[in-house]
Amino acid sequence: MAQTGKGGSGIGSSRKSARLGAWAAASVLIVVPGALSACDVDNTALDGSAGQTSGEVVVGSGDTAESRVLAEIYAGALRSTGAPASTETGLGDRTSYLRRLDAGEVTLVPEFTGRLLRYYDPESTEREQDEVFEALSQALPQGLSISDYAAAEDRSALAVSADASTRMAVTTLDELIPACSRSSAVLTPDFEAGSLADLTGCTFAQTRAVPDGAAAVAELSVPAQVDGVVVAGVTTATPEVASSGLVLLDDDEPIFTAQNVVPLYRVGALGEPQIKALNVVAGELTTADLADMIGQVRGGADSADVARVWLDAHV
């Protein structure tokens, strides 16, 4: 069963499902005694027991390569159940495509858990992936739902070259702290820079913005001071980062917010087979897969073709 706005349950790992299933039952006990009548709501749509969709599913996307290829993956997974599904891509930024979703002009959009949580609840402080997922399910507007999140993520991370990691004996954020004052940092636009304030004791000697992941990777090839290191603030699904051999420093606290791939859709628009198909994607899609597909699309490949190859191998 999907996670719905203001409560719900999910299909995924036993640890996540057991906890969220109990929480969902409590939500049902709260809702049923309310002033809903039989003519107010379609119960089969809410509980996911309907076997078919209520019509053609339109999967929308934003303008980014990751949004477009994920939309094609979700549409293909839905088609595998026999549901009619199409894509409408290039719908603009998050505000624009969520407005289309709210208006019912599209049925589903791909999202990242942390960014969507901050959009709906800017004051939220959750960072760990299960906590972000639960908080997001509570923050969703009425009428919207999410199903399982994927292991694939685009979380912020600090990275160093393999040589610097060995030379400085740095593999975690905590190990980086003593070297921060002698090191410089280059930050990409999508990097969660505000969270660096929570890396207590770390103040970089210099911090500069770079336009993208490729520029950040190039910066790490520049020799640093003998006792310092160049650090790149990147996101994990950046193609250049995934293929560069960089060392992503372990974030055990965590400092950076989880950004797992998750489908956001209209309540009642999907039947149980379609939700199960989305959960298959969640169980198969990895960060390495996502980074590779983003790189292909940015390199000029058609997002539908890229998604089809992945679907043929995994769904």
N, C-alpha and C positions, 0 to 999 in steps of 0.2 A: 504494500500500500504506500502511497506517496505521502510526503510531508506537505501539509496544507497550511495556509496562512492561519496564524494563531493556534496551531496545534496539528498533530497528525502522527503518522508512523512511517517507517522506511523499510525497504527490503535491501539488505546488504550483509555485512559481517554479523556474526552472532552477537558480538559484544554490542554493536550499535543497535541492532534490531531489538535485542532483549530490553535494553534500557528505554528505547524510544517507543516500543510497543506498549509498555506499562504506562508511559506518559500519554500515549494516544488514547488508551482506554479511559484515563481520567478525563481527557478532553471531551470524549463522547458523553460521559456522565454529566458533564457540565452543560453541554449544548442541548441534549435531548429535552430536559425539562423546560426549555425556553419557549418563547411564543411562536415557534415555527409550526405551521400547519402543513397538511399534505400538499396543498396547492402552492406552498412557498418554496419547496425544494424537491429536487429529484434525488431520492436517497441512493439509488443505484449509481448515479453519477458521483456522489460524494464518497461512497465506500469502495468505488473501483470495481464493483462486481459486474458491471456491464461488460459484455464481451466485445463490443464494437465501439468505434468512435462515433461521435454524433454528426460527422460529416467530414469533408476534406480537411486535413491538417495542414496548415501553412506554417512552416518553420522559418522564422525571420532571423536576420543577423545584422550586426553592426557593420562598420566599414573595414574592420581589421581582418588580416589574413586568418587569425585564429578563430574569430567569430564566424567567418564564411565557411571554413572547412568543418568546424564543429556542427554548423547548421546542416551541411550536407550529410555528415555522419548520422545525425539524429534522424533526418528525413529518410535516409536509406534503411536505418534500423526499423523505423515505423512501417515502411513499405514491405519489409520482410514478413510482417504479420498480416499482410493483405490490406492494410489501411491505405487509402489514397492520401499521399503526402507530396507536397511541393515546397520549394524554397523561395523566399523573397529576401534577397541579400542587399547589402549596401543601404541600410535604413538609418545610417547616421550614428550618433553617439548613444550612450546608455539612456539618457533622458528621452531621446527621440524614439528608439525602438521599444522602450517600456511603455511609452504612451500608446504606441500601436497595439501592443499586447493588451493593455488595459481597455482599449476601445474594441477589442475583439477582431481587429483587422489581421492579426497573426495569432497563432495558437500556442506557439512555443518558441523560446529563444535560448541559446546557449549562454551560460554565465559562469562566473567564478565566485565561489562562496563568499570570500572576504570582501571583495569589491561590492558585491550586491548587498551584503549586510551593512556596510558603511553607507551605502546609498539610502537604504530604508531607515537605518538607525545610526546617524553620524556619531552619536555619543557612545556607541558600543565599544567594549574594550577586549572582547574575546579574541584569542589568537590561535589556540590549539584547534586542530581541524574538527574534531567532534563537537567541541564547544561552539565553534563558529557555525557549524551546521545546525545545531539545536537553536542557537540564538536567531539565525536567519529564518528558520521555520516559524518562529514566534513573531518575527518582525514583518513577515509578508503581509501585504494587504489582503483583505477578504477576497476570495475568488481566485487566488493564485496558489500554486503548489510546486513543490520540488520533489524529485525522487532521489535515489542514491547518488552520492558524489563519487567521482572517479579518483583513482590514485593519481591520475594526471593532474598536475598543478602548475601554476605560474607564480609561485611564492617568491618574494624578494629574498636575496641572499648576497652575502659578501664573498667575493672570490679572489683568489690569488693564483699566480702561476705555480706550476708544480715545482719549479726550481726554488721559488721563494718559500713555498711551504716546507720544503726539505731544509733549506738553509736556515730558516727562522724557527723550525720546529713548530709550525702553526697549522693546526687542522680544525680548530674550534674558535668560536668567537671569544671565549674566555682567554685562550692562548694568544689571541691578537692584541688584547688590551695593553700589555706592557710596551708593545711596539707602536701603538697608535700615534704617539706624539712625534715619532720619527718617520711616519709614513704619510703618504698622500692617498686620497680617495677620488675616484672618478665615478660619477653616478649617472645612470641612464634615466630617461624621463619617467618610466614606469616603476622605478625603484621606490620603495617605501622609506624615503629619506627621514621622515619625521620620527621614525622608530629608533634612529641612531641615538637619540637622546636617552634611551633606556639601556644603552650599552654603557653601564656605569664605569667611569674611569677611562673611557676612550674619547680622546679629542684628537682628530687628525691634524697634522701639521698644515695640510692644505686639502681643500675639497673643491672639485671642479665638476661642472656638468658636461656631459658628452651627449651627442645626438642619438646614439643607438648602441645596441650590443656590439656591433662590429667595431665601432670606435673604442668601446671599453676594452675589448679583447686586444686591440692594437696597442692601447696604452700600457697593457701589462707586459708588452715586449720591450718597453723602454727600461734600461737599467735603473734601479733605485739606489739609494744610498746603501753603503755596505751594511749598516745596522738597521736599515728600514725596509719597507716593502710598499709596492703599489697595490692598492686594494680596489676592486671594481664592485660597485653596487649595481647588481643586475637582477633579472628575474629568471627562474629556472627553466622556462620553456623557450628562452631566447635561442634561436638556432645556432648562432655563432658560439654561444657559451657551451651548449650541449656538445658541440663537435670540437672544442678547442683543447680539451685536456686540462682545463682549469680545475683547481681544487675549490669546491664550494664548502665554506667553513660551516661546521655543524652548529645548528641553532637549537640547542636543547631546551631553552627556557620556555617557550620560544619568544624571541623579540619581534619577529616578523609575522604578520597575519597569514593564516592559511588561505590559499587561493585555489581550491580544488574545482575542477570542471563539474558543473551541475546543470541539468535542464530545468528551466522555469516555464511552467505552462498553466493554462487556464483550467480551473477545476471543472470536471465533468466532460472535458473535451476528449479524454483518452480512456479507453477501456483497459481492463487488466492485462490483456496480451501486449498492448502497446507500452504500458508501464514496465512490464517485465522486459521488453526489448530494450528500453532505455537503461534498465539495470544491467543488462548484458554488456552494453557499451561501458557502463561504469566499472564493471569488473574486468574489462579487457584493456581499456585505454591507459597507457602509461605516459609519463612526462617525456620520455625519449620519443615515443610515437608522435606526440603532439608537436614537439620541437622539430622533428624531421618533416612533418607535413606543413608546418608553418613556413619552414625554409623553402620547400618546394613551391608553395603558393606565392611567396614573395619573389621567388625566382622566375615566375611567369607561368607556372603550371595551373591548369584549371582546377579550381577547388573541388568540383564535382568528381573529376577524374581521380584526384588524389584520394578523396574520401572513398571512392568505389574500390580502389585497391586495398585500402585498410579494411573495409567492410567484408570483402571477399575472403580475407585471411582470418577474420575474427568473429563475424556474426553469421 
